[in-house]
Amino acid sequence: MSGKTKSYPKTYDDFTQGIIKVAEAIRLPADLKVKYTLPQIAYALRFMYKIPEIHGYFVKSEMNENKWSGGFCALASMEIYNRTGKDRVWNIMYLDQAVWSPGPVTYLRTKKEKINFGTTGEHFLPLIIPYELGSKIYPAGKETQNTLIFRDILEATLEKMA
């Protein structure tokens, strides 16, 4: 395919496969009881980002043809955090727009291996997110109507995919 660029759906699918590989490499504590694995959660989130109604509700904009995951980083990171060990496993990280102008970006970093993990980001390509510049933040603690609805949609998506 010399000289040709991939279509956004192909880029999105390739990026999804990369995220799943990173998720598979992250080892949650053996005694941690989780309903769904990290790869299952990541795959369900990536599926959800492609649904225009979900995008419109949570991102509050019409779905751009090449930014499906744009606007979901904080919601997705908090869901993964809450479902897979919270602060036992993760630091919640934030890359401010003042530090990296295409940002902001919220993502997770494993405490043990220091693996950066997020389920969004292909919309920044060809730029690579400089995760090493992020700072640790603390979870907000207070749930909103949006976080509860997002959680319910993710749970329903996971149940359908199981």
N, C-alpha and C positions, 0 to 999 in steps of 0.2 A: 504494500500500500504506500509506496514511495510517493511523496508529494501530496497525499491526501490526509485530511484530518478526520478523526473519528467523529461520529455523530455524538451529540450530548447523551442520548440514551445509552450508547455503548460505553462512553466514558463513565457514566453513572454506574452502570453494571460492573465495570472493571474496578472502580473505586470501592463499590460494595464488597466485591470479592477480597480486596485488600483489607478492608475493615474486618471482615470475618476472619481472615488469617491472623490479624493482630489479636482479635478477641479469643481465638483458639489458643494463642500463645500465653494469654494471661491466666495464671493459675490461682483460682480462688482457694481460700483455706479449706482443707478437706472436711472439717467439721461444720462448715457453713451450709445451712440448709436453704437452698434456693428452689423456687418453683420452676424457673426457666434458666437455661444456661446463658452466659454472656453472648455467645454467637447467635442464639435464638432471639434474644432481645435486640441485638444489633440488626439482624435481618428484618425483624418486624418493623423496627423504626425506619429502616431504609425503604421498606414497602410503603409505609404510611406517608412518607414525604412526597411520594409520587401522586397522591390523591388530591386533586385540586380543591375539594371542599375542606379537607383538613388544613391544607396550606392557607386557604382564604380565612378560615376561622382563627387559626393561631398566629399567623404571620400578618394578618390584616391587609393583605395585598393580593392582587391577582397573581396567579402562579406564572412566573417567568419561565420561558421555555428552556433556559439553561441555568437555573438556580433552584432546583427542587428542594434541596435541603437547607437553603438559606433561611435563617431566622429560627431554626429549631435547636441550636446548640445548647442553650441553657435548659430548656425543658427536657431534652433527651439526656443530657448529662445528669440532671437531678433524678430522673427515673432510673437510670442505670445505678447511680449511687445508692438510691433507696432500696433497690431490688437485689443488690449484690454486695452487701457487706458494709455499706456506709463508710464511716471514718476508720473502720477496722482495715479496710482494703484501699481506700481512695483518698486522695487530696483533690478537692475541686479547684481547678485552675482557671485563671482569667487572663486573657491577653487584651489589654486595653488598646483602643484605637490611637491613643496618644503614643503608644509604644510601637504599634504596627498599624499604619494608616488604613489598610483594607479591613481591619477588624471592626468591632470587637469579636472575640471568640471565647466561649466557655468550653472547657474540656476536662477530662479526668487524668490523673497521673497515679499509677499504683504506688503505694508507699514503699513496698518491698523492692520491686525491680526498677522502679522509676520509669515505667512504660507509659507514654502519653497515649490517651485513647479518647477519641471522639467519633461520632457517627455522621458528622457533617464535614463539609470542607471542599468537596470537589468543585464547587462554584467559584473557588479562588484560583483554580488552575489557570495558567501554568505556574502561578505563585504557589510556593510551599509554605504552609503555616510554620512560623518559627516558634514552635512550642517552648523552646528553651528560654524564651523571653517572658513567659507567663509568670504570674504571681499566684500564690495560694490565697484562696478566699474561703469563707465559711458559708455553709448553707444558710439560706434565709430562714428556715425553720417554720415560717408561716405559709400554709398552703393557701392557694387562691382557687377561685372557681376554675380558671384555666388549667392549673396543674391537676386538679381532680378530674376534669373532663379528659385531659390528655392521658392521664393514668388509666381511665376507664376504656378509652379507645385502644390504647396499647394492650391492655389486658384482653380485650375482645379479639384483637388481631392475633395475639399470641395463642389464644385458645383455638382460633380457626386454623392456625398453622401447625398446631401440635398434632 
